[in-house]
Amino acid sequence: MIICKFCVFCVQILAFKSRLNIQKPKMDIQTLYKMKSKFVARKVGNELIIVPLTDNVAQMSELFTLNETAKFLWENISEHASNEDIEKLLTDEFEVDAETTRRDVAAFLSNMDILLKK
């Protein structure tokens, strides 16, 4: 797996890689967009803290820190965005090659899928 030099979030998925066979993410950008309302997000420096909500109550025992790259992905997910749209935005923003971007977006989506299933 090639890891974006900016994406610490992608490194976290490596801990799961030996237990998961991640080829293609089960989640896509549109599914994640629909799930975003189940989180509250707050910026802290260059990072974004996301906290899941249950019955409109923040579950502070389950907060997640997104680094600058993951924060960029989270903030650019929109109703009509596709995986390819997000990959293009990431490639342009961080000046990385398309293959690295594809893998980073797939890792991000796979990681979010894991977090949402907890």
BELSUL-V514084 format. One record per helix or strand. SS is the DSSP state (h for helix, s for strand). FROM is the first residue (numbers start at 0). TO is the last residue. If there is no record, write none. Layout:
BEGIN
ss = [SS	SS]
from = [FROM	FROM]
to = [TO	TO]
END
This chain:
BEGIN
ss = [h	h	s	s	s	h	h	h]
from = [7	28	38	46	56	67	82	97]
to = [16	37	43	53	65	75	93	116]
END
